[in-house]
Amino acid sequence: MNLYSAKAGKYQVIKLSCNKNTIKKLNKLGIYKFSKIEKLEKKTLKTTLVLIEINGKRTAIMSRFAKKVIIEEKKPER
């Protein structure tokens, strides 16, 4: 599933399905393959933004970028 269509929760990035320029933009935000990411509840009226927390920082990314981030649900740590 992609980040845009996921419900709020904790996930792990498994693939960045985009071109090199978009990958560079996502990397600047701290989004890499295998990084842990948390999608936050939507608290904005703009449907073009996806609110996330990564590496302790909260940020918003555009939905067109969020659709390129392929994720899987993070397994609970033991």
C-alpha positions as CSV (number, residue, x, y, z in Angstrom):
1,M,0.0,0.0,0.0
2,N,1.1,3.6,-0.4
3,L,1.5,6.3,2.3
4,Y,-1.4,8.3,0.9
5,S,-4.0,5.6,1.1
6,A,-2.9,4.2,4.5
7,K,-4.7,4.9,7.8
8,A,-3.0,6.7,10.6
9,G,-0.4,4.5,12.3
10,K,3.3,3.3,12.3
11,Y,4.8,1.9,9.1
12,Q,8.1,1.0,7.5
13,V,9.0,2.2,4.0
14,I,9.7,-0.7,1.7
15,K,10.1,1.1,-1.6
16,L,10.3,4.5,-3.2
17,S,8.5,4.1,-6.5
18,C,9.6,7.3,-8.3
19,N,12.3,9.0,-10.3
20,K,15.7,10.1,-9.0
21,N,14.7,13.8,-8.5
22,T,11.7,12.8,-6.4
23,I,13.8,10.3,-4.4
24,K,16.3,13.1,-3.6
25,K,13.4,15.3,-2.3
26,L,12.1,12.5,-0.1
27,N,15.6,11.8,1.2
28,K,16.0,15.4,2.2
29,L,12.9,14.9,4.4
30,G,14.4,11.8,5.9
31,I,12.4,9.3,4.0
32,Y,14.5,6.4,2.8
33,K,14.0,2.7,2.1
34,F,13.5,0.8,5.4
35,S,13.0,4.0,7.4
36,K,10.2,4.1,10.0
37,I,7.5,6.5,9.5
38,E,4.3,7.5,11.3
39,K,1.2,8.8,9.4
40,L,-0.7,11.2,11.6
41,E,-4.4,12.0,11.7
42,K,-5.4,14.5,9.2
43,K,-6.0,17.8,10.9
44,T,-6.0,20.1,7.9
45,L,-8.6,20.9,5.3
46,K,-6.2,20.7,2.4
47,T,-6.5,17.2,0.9
48,T,-3.2,17.7,-1.0
49,L,-1.1,17.2,2.1
50,V,-0.2,14.1,4.2
51,L,0.9,14.7,7.7
52,I,3.8,12.5,8.9
53,E,6.3,12.1,11.7
54,I,9.8,10.8,10.9
55,N,12.9,10.9,13.0
56,G,11.0,12.8,15.7
57,K,10.0,15.6,13.3
58,R,6.5,16.3,12.1
59,T,6.1,17.5,8.5
60,A,3.6,17.5,5.7
61,I,4.3,16.1,2.2
62,M,2.2,16.5,-0.9
63,S,-0.1,13.7,-1.8
64,R,1.6,13.1,-5.1
65,F,4.8,12.3,-3.3
66,A,2.9,10.2,-0.6
67,K,1.5,8.1,-3.4
68,K,5.0,7.1,-4.4
69,V,6.1,5.9,-0.9
70,I,5.3,2.2,-0.7
71,I,4.9,1.1,3.0
72,E,4.0,-1.9,5.1
73,E,2.7,-2.0,8.7
74,K,5.4,-1.9,11.3
75,K,5.6,-5.0,13.3
76,P,5.6,-4.5,17.1
77,E,9.1,-4.6,18.7
78,R,9.9,-7.2,21.3
